[in-house]
Amino acid sequence: MSSTETLLINACPELEEIPFSFADILTVKQIKLIRCDNKTLEASALKIKNDIEENEGCDRVDLITIEISVSCSILIRVLRGRNKDTAGSIICVDLNANRF
């Protein structure tokens, strides 16, 4: 039995989607996508998150996306719940200004 709690994908431009079998790992609590510009990859992560919620009746997986821009700002989005437009938190860090 797997004890994986976090699936971390960092800058994998060739990866198009996360295998759906990750939804079967009961210990997964987070899916983190760092510097992943591929929208189909994010869509597959969201599909896994939503499937877990629908089948298990609980929202046990957070989807965290981290984007780093050329201007040294970081956008961190934490998705909890089903609606990716309204649920969760957004944190923007400007490394040049030293403020959050």
C-alpha positions in Angstrom: 0.0 0.0 0.0 1.3 3.4 -0.9 1.9 6.1 1.7 2.2 9.0 -0.8 0.7 12.2 0.6 1.9 14.7 -2.0 2.2 14.4 -5.8 4.7 17.1 -6.8 5.2 17.9 -10.5 7.8 20.6 -11.2 8.3 22.0 -14.7 7.5 19.0 -16.8 6.5 20.4 -20.2 6.3 17.0 -21.8 3.8 15.6 -19.3 0.3 16.1 -20.6 -1.8 14.6 -17.9 -1.6 12.9 -14.5 -2.6 9.2 -14.7 -6.1 8.8 -13.3 -4.9 5.9 -11.2 -3.6 8.5 -8.7 -7.2 9.0 -7.5 -7.0 5.4 -6.1 -4.2 6.3 -3.7 -6.0 6.9 -0.4 -3.2 8.7 1.3 -2.8 11.5 -1.3 -3.6 14.9 0.3 -2.0 17.3 -2.1 -1.3 17.7 -5.8 1.3 20.4 -6.4 2.0 21.8 -9.9 5.1 24.0 -9.9 5.9 25.9 -13.1 3.6 23.8 -15.2 2.0 25.9 -17.9 0.2 22.9 -19.5 -3.5 23.5 -18.9 -4.3 19.9 -19.7 -2.1 18.8 -16.9 -3.9 21.1 -14.5 -7.3 19.9 -15.9 -6.2 16.2 -15.2 -5.3 17.2 -11.6 -8.6 18.9 -11.1 -10.4 15.8 -12.6 -8.6 13.6 -10.0 -9.6 16.0 -7.2 -13.2 16.2 -8.2 -13.4 12.4 -8.7 -12.2 11.8 -5.2 -14.7 14.2 -3.8 -17.6 12.7 -5.7 -16.7 9.0 -4.9 -15.5 9.5 -1.3 -17.8 12.3 -0.3 -14.9 14.3 1.1 -12.5 17.0 -0.1 -9.3 15.4 1.0 -7.0 16.6 -1.8 -5.8 20.2 -2.2 -4.6 21.3 -5.6 -1.8 23.7 -5.4 -0.4 25.5 -8.4 2.7 27.7 -8.2 3.7 29.9 -11.1 6.9 31.9 -11.2 7.2 34.8 -13.6 10.2 36.3 -15.3 9.8 39.4 -13.1 10.4 37.4 -10.0 6.9 37.3 -8.8 5.3 34.0 -7.6 1.6 33.2 -7.7 0.5 30.4 -5.4 -3.1 29.1 -5.8 -4.5 26.6 -3.3 -7.8 25.0 -4.5 -10.1 23.5 -2.0 -13.6 22.6 -3.0 -15.0 22.0 -6.5 -15.2 25.4 -8.1 -11.7 26.4 -9.3 -12.8 30.0 -9.9 -14.0 30.8 -6.3 -12.6 28.2 -3.9 -9.3 28.5 -2.1 -6.6 31.0 -1.6 -4.3 33.1 -3.9 -1.0 34.4 -2.6 1.1 36.7 -4.8 4.7 37.3 -3.8 6.8 40.0 -5.4 10.4 39.0 -4.6 11.7 42.4 -5.8 9.5 44.3 -3.3 10.0 41.9 -0.3 6.2 42.0 0.4 3.3 39.6 0.2 
